[in-house]
Structure formats: C-alpha cells, structure tokens
C-alpha cells in the first residue's frame, strides 16, 4: 500500500512540474536568473585578486526552445 501511495505522490509531482513548465514565462525566468548571477558576480568582484565572467554554455539553458 505504501508503494502505491508513494508512486501516486511521485506522479502528482511530475504532473505539477509539467503543468508549471508548460505555462512558465521563460523570459521572466531568464531575467530573474540573470539578475541573480550578475548580483553574485558583483559581490565576488569585491574580493581582491578575484575576477569573474558570466558564460552560458551552448545548450546550457535547456528550457529555452
């Protein structure tokens, strides 16, 4: 019985993820993450002798189509 409940819970989480990603505003999501990464880079650059660069690997944003 526990295995069935566990499987049903997993299936609900998968369905919720599919529902979210099918309606997600990817432009807004990219903007939010870019802002976060830039903030981290700005903080890191305050450390003497440390340099930063932001690079997005080809195919690195797999949710962009």
VOPAGU-2260 file (C-alpha; in pm, 1 decimal, decimal comma):
REM VOPAGU-2260
SITE   aa  ch    i         X         Y         Z
SITE  UNK   A    0       0,0       0,0       0,0
SITE  UNK   A    1     285,2     239,4      83,8
SITE  UNK   A    2     446,1     177,4    -256,8
SITE  UNK   A    3     122,6     270,1    -433,5
SITE  UNK   A    4      85,4     588,9    -228,6
SITE  UNK   A    5     448,1     676,1    -298,4
SITE  UNK   A    6     400,2     622,2    -672,6
SITE  UNK   A    7      83,9     834,1    -673,1
SITE  UNK   A    8     266,5    1113,4    -491,7
SITE  UNK   A    9     550,1    1098,5    -742,6
SITE  UNK   A   10     303,9    1104,7   -1032,1
SITE  UNK   A   11     134,4    1413,3    -886,4
SITE  UNK   A   12     470,5    1589,8    -853,6
SITE  UNK   A   13     558,6    1503,2   -1213,6
SITE  UNK   A   14     222,2    1633,0   -1332,0
SITE  UNK   A   15     269,0    1953,6   -1131,9
SITE  UNK   A   16     614,0    2005,4   -1290,1
SITE  UNK   A   17     478,9    1951,0   -1641,3
SITE  UNK   A   18     193,6    2191,2   -1570,1
SITE  UNK   A   19     434,0    2456,5   -1439,2
SITE  UNK   A   20     681,8    2433,2   -1727,1
SITE  UNK   A   21     408,8    2430,5   -1991,5
SITE  UNK   A   22     288,6    2772,1   -1866,3
SITE  UNK   A   23     612,2    2923,2   -1732,0
SITE  UNK   A   24     716,0    3268,7   -1850,7
SITE  UNK   A   25    1063,7    3176,9   -1971,1
SITE  UNK   A   26    1156,1    3538,3   -2044,2
SITE  UNK   A   27    1080,3    3636,2   -1685,4
SITE  UNK   A   28    1263,7    3330,7   -1555,8
SITE  UNK   A   29    1572,7    3419,0   -1761,6
SITE  UNK   A   30    1557,0    3778,9   -1640,4
SITE  UNK   A   31    1537,1    3666,8   -1276,6
SITE  UNK   A   32    1830,4    3425,6   -1305,4
SITE  UNK   A   33    2041,8    3676,2   -1499,2
SITE  UNK   A   34    1984,2    3928,8   -1221,9
SITE  UNK   A   35    2084,4    3673,7    -956,8
SITE  UNK   A   36    2400,4    3573,5   -1139,3
SITE  UNK   A   37    2500,7    3935,0   -1200,1
SITE  UNK   A   38    2450,0    4014,6    -831,0
SITE  UNK   A   39    2673,9    3723,8    -729,1
SITE  UNK   A   40    2937,8    3830,6    -983,6
SITE  UNK   A   41    2929,9    4186,4    -849,9
SITE  UNK   A   42    2982,8    4062,9    -493,5
SITE  UNK   A   43    3263,3    3827,4    -597,1
SITE  UNK   A   44    3443,0    4108,6    -780,5
SITE  UNK   A   45    3483,4    4292,7    -449,7
SITE  UNK   A   46    3732,7    4025,4    -340,1
SITE  UNK   A   47    4086,3    4145,3    -418,5
SITE  UNK   A   48    4253,4    3936,3    -689,0
SITE  UNK   A   49    3932,8    3764,2    -796,9
SITE  UNK   A   50    3784,2    3810,4   -1143,2
SITE  UNK   A   51    3451,2    3682,0   -1269,5
SITE  UNK   A   52    3285,0    3621,9   -1600,2
SITE  UNK   A   53    2937,1    3500,7   -1682,1
SITE  UNK   A   54    2919,4    3240,2   -1955,3
SITE  UNK   A   55    2623,4    3038,0   -2072,7
SITE  UNK   A   56    2737,2    2714,2   -2236,8
SITE  UNK   A   57    2586,7    2628,7   -2573,1
SITE  UNK   A   58    2275,2    2431,6   -2494,5
SITE  UNK   A   59    2315,7    2528,8   -2128,9
SITE  UNK   A   60    1965,1    2669,0   -2099,6
SITE  UNK   A   61    1781,6    2352,0   -2192,4
SITE  UNK   A   62    1440,5    2500,1   -2113,1
SITE  UNK   A   63    1476,5    2754,3   -2393,0
SITE  UNK   A   64    1345,5    2633,9   -2723,5
